[in-house]
Amino acid sequence: MDKPLPDLTTRIAGLTLPNPVMTASGTFGYGGEFRDLVDLGRLGAIIVKGLSLQPAEGNPPPRIVETPCGMLNAIGLENIGIDAFRATRLKFLRKLETPIIVNIYGQREQDYVALAEIIEDEPDIAAIEVNISCPNVKAGGIAFGVDARAAADLTRQIRNCTTKPLILKLSPNVTDITVIARAVEAEGADAVSLINTLTGMAIDIGSRRPKLANITGGLSGPAIRPVAVRMVWQVANAVDIPVIGIGGIMSGRDALEFLIAGASAIQVGTANFVNPGVTMAIIDDLCDFMRTRDIMQLSDLVGSLVLPS
Ligand SMILES: Cc1cc2nc3c(=O)[nH]c(=O)nc-3n(C[C@H](O)[C@H](O)[C@H](O)COP(=O)(O)O)c2cc1C
């Protein structure tokens, strides 16, 4: 007799997701672009490209470079803006059963607050993910996400204007990520997702020029996975809210590392560029892994790391 299917549902920030596999912001467009490549209805959640109040063109090219086991990007958060997103892309997305999570960014606290207020009125947006790896104009261009007080202030202001589940997306470009995680938890974040990209740089030795027009960029892909797993483990041990793991997940095995480290869900980013259907394979792999080991609930895996005695 066939074994019963394991229960992959997971709870994040008050949402019940059918499985823990989400798409990472900026690597899956606005969702609809993947409709012929992925069964969007099977995803745990869709997280769309980071949106700002106004449309943004992003940085000049070249803005992507391949690196060993990863890539550097300096897209510069190009996007169509929240109004165009609501008027065009959301029409398609709201027909799906899959929870839609909108990723937002700004350069001033008021930008984030205004975005959250707009989203508050959209019943079809399930949650907000806040990208705090952005330059804070008031603090002289230092990212909100590298300063615990700035991250806390921002979280409080957004929390005050939304009842939607709030996920704070943490930057790994800090000395101790648990300090930032605790700071946003204290101000009402419902969950944290990590990691965003690690700042990197590549040089063309012939011309001696940076390979990216922006000089530096964000490193993603399998190259960052061990750093991400370590940070997820640290944060999962430091906070009581759910943790969403991100960083170089290419397969079900990779996703399992994050779940065992303490993540209640995961996001798949750069892997979508290599294989647009990879999220489906990851869901199948997780299911197979649990089935063959008689693990019936995903929650039995989460945080099940066995430490050396
Ligand atoms: C091309 C590209 C664009 C991205 N755009 C965004 C974005 O708009 N907002 C955001 O929060 N993260 C953005 N990210 C970061 C990813 O969501 C993710 O955190 C990071 O790439 C690490 O995951 P990965 O190794 O699976 O790609 C982007 C990453 C890439 C590669």
The ligand as a Gaussian input file, in Angstrom:
#p B3LYP/6-31G(d) Opt

LIG

0 1
 C       18.525000      39.611000      -9.878000
 C       18.114000      39.709000      -8.442000
 C       17.186000      40.668000      -8.052000
 C       16.792000      40.783000      -6.714000
 N       15.861000      41.716000      -6.358000
 C       15.443000      41.789000      -5.054000
 C       14.405000      42.700000      -4.677000
 O       13.836000      43.424000      -5.507000
 N       14.053000      42.757000      -3.357000
 C       14.638000      41.949000      -2.408000
 O       14.278000      42.022000      -1.220000
 N       15.590000      41.036000      -2.759000
 C       16.003000      40.948000      -4.044000
 N       16.949000      40.013000      -4.401000
 C       17.511000      39.109000      -3.354000
 C       16.832000      37.731000      -3.398000
 O       15.444000      37.824000      -3.123000
 C       17.500000      36.757000      -2.391000
 O       17.382000      37.272000      -1.080000
 C       18.980000      36.530000      -2.696000
 O       19.212000      36.471000      -4.087000
 C       19.545000      35.257000      -2.049000
 O       18.836000      34.111000      -2.499000
 P       19.371000      33.173000      -3.704000
 O       20.802000      32.829000      -3.417000
 O       18.456000      31.984000      -3.697000
 O       19.242000      33.980000      -4.942000
 C       17.358000      39.898000      -5.738000
 C       18.287000      38.927000      -6.140000
 C       18.661000      38.816000      -7.460000
 C       19.651000      37.747000      -7.859000

